[in-house]
């Protein structure tokens, strides 16, 4: 796959903001070339202008989607692109920004603006029928805390079942691996986990993984 930065980033060492940073013809050329080579295109995008420009250019997914609006939602539905909301990344940078010495002033300002709006944008997308795929942007957040993304999605109003579908069936489909992964079916790779608790009653239990199987091999548990 090819990932492009359709807008400025929160952690970019610049005060240029989070708006569109490719011209339309550049976006179209990137997407057309990638698709011609059989690669999917993911677009990091915070600002609504960059989200919409990337969707019009034909990207397969938008990562973050922080400031999406009704027009962007309509483009998601028209193109069938996925939104990968990464609420955990937004929450993490807000937490980091509480330490006034952790970020440079320009990064801290962006973190405090972008982080709080992401949940509302996801809720709008979900209500409007945008396809969601799970993603954490971990590396921003700490590896091992990935489960928190599910909790944050649930808090944004996504049902537990739809959160789980985003992390299984939809994520596999977005990656082009739907024939191999994402659901428990005969002929698919036997990747599964078990947790202590019922995820459909609340996704906080996803922290408590007690069994892991990878390709049919038990790695954790009996």
N, C-alpha and C positions, 0 to 999 in steps of 0.2 A: 504494500500500500504506500501511498504518498500522503504525507501530512503537510499542510501549508498553514501559515499564520495569516489568516485573512484580516485580522485586526491586531492592534497593539496588545501587549500582554501585561498582566498585573505585575509580574516579577521582572519584566524587562527594565534594565537600568536606564530609564529615560522618563521624562515627563510628557511624552508625546501623546499620552492618553490611550484609549482602548477602541478607537474607531478604525474604519477601513484603511488598510495600508497597501493594497494592490489595486491597480487599475483594472477595469472590467475586462479589457482584452487580455491582460496578463492572467487573470483568473481563468478565463475561457481557454487560453492556450495550455495552462497547467493541467486542467481537468481533461481536455481533449487528448493531450499527449498521454497522460496516465491511463485513461480508459483505453486508448489504442494499444497500450502495452499490457492490458489485462489487469491493471491495478486499480484498486478502489482509492477514493480520495476523501480524507478527513480534513476538516477545516477547524483549527482553533479560531474561535470568534466570540468576542464579547459584545461589541457595539452592534446596534440594529442595522446600521448601514452595511457593515461588513458581513453580517449574517445573511442579509438579503442578497447582496452581490454574490456571495459564495453559492447560495442556493440557486440563483438564476444561472450561474455558471455550470451547475450540475453536480456539485459535490455529493458524496454519499452520506456524509454525516457532518453534523456541527458539534464540536466539543465546547462545552460551557453554555453558550447561548444566553449569556447573562442578561442582556437588554432586549431580548426579542419582543416583538410587538405583534399586533393582530395581522399586519401585512406579512410578517415573517411566518406566522403560524399558517396562513393561507398558502405560502410557498412550500412549507414543509409538507402540507397535505397534498399539494399539487405534484410535487416531485417524488414523494415517498421517502425522502431522506430521514435519517434517524437523528434524534437529539440525544447526545450523551451529556447529561447535566452536570456531573462532577461537583455536587454540592459539598462534598468533603474538602475539596480544594479551597472553595470559597470560605468555608467555616474555618479551615486551618489558617489561612492568611489573616483572617480577622483575629483569631486567637494570638497569632504571632505579633500582630500590629499593636496589641495591648502593651507590649514592651516598646516604649518609644525609641529605644536605642537599637532595636533589632533590624529594622529596615531603614533604608535611606528615606528622606522626607517624601520624595516623589513616589516611591513604591508604597510607602505606608498610606499615603493619601488614596492611591488607587485601590489598595486592599480594603480600606474602610468604606469605599463607595461600592465596589463590585460585590464583595462577599454578601452583604445583606439583601441584595436584590435577586440573587439567583433562585431562591426558593419560590418567590412569587412568579418568576418567569416559568419555572418548571410547572407550577400549578396551572398557569394559563395554557401551556402546551398540552398538558394532560387532559384538561377539560375539553380541549379542542380536538382531541383525537390524534395528536402527533405521536409517531412511533418513538418509543424510548428504548435505549440500550444502556446498560449499566457500565459505568466507568468512574474511576476515582481520581485520576491524575496523581496517583501515589508516587512519591518522590517529592511532591509538595507536602502531602501528608506523610505520616510515618508508615512504612510497610508493616503490615500486621494489623493496622487499624482499618483496613479496607471495608470490613463489615459495617462500619459507621455510616457509610454511604447509604445502605439500605434503610437504616434508622432515620436518617435525614430525609430521604425520599418519602418515607411513611409520614413523617411529620409535615411534609409539604402537601399531604392529602392523597398520595398514591396508595391504593390498597395494597396490603401485603402480597396478595397473589400477583398483582401486576408488577410489583417490585421484583419478585422472584422471576417472573417471565422475562423482565428486562435483562436480568443477569444470566439467563439460561438460553431460552429459545431465541430471543431477539438479539442478544450479543453474538450468538453463534451465526445467526443469519447475516448480521452486519459484517462479520469477519469472513463471510463466504464459506462457512464451515457447517452450515445447517444440515447437510447430509451426513455429517460425522458426529456432531456434538449438539448439546443443548437440550436434549430430552432423553428419557430412558426408553429406548426402542431397540428391538432386535436388529443387530447389524451395526449399531452405533458404538462408539468408544465408551467403555464403562467407566466414566468419570462421575463420581458422586460423593457427597458428604452427608453426614448425619450430625444433628445438633441436639443439645439437651434442651428440650422445650418444643413448643409448637409455633413455627414461624407465622402461621396464619392468625395467631392470637397476639402477635407483636414481634417485631424483627430484632429486638435487642438480644434475643436468644442466639442470634447468628454469631455472637462472640464466642459461644461455647461449643466449638466444634469437637466432637468426640470420635468421629470416624471419617477417614479419607480413603477413597479408592481412586487410583489413577490407572487408566487403561487396564482395568480388571485386577490390578495388584493392590492389595491392602497396604497402606503406608502408616496409618494410625488407627488403632482400635482393633477389635477382634472380629 
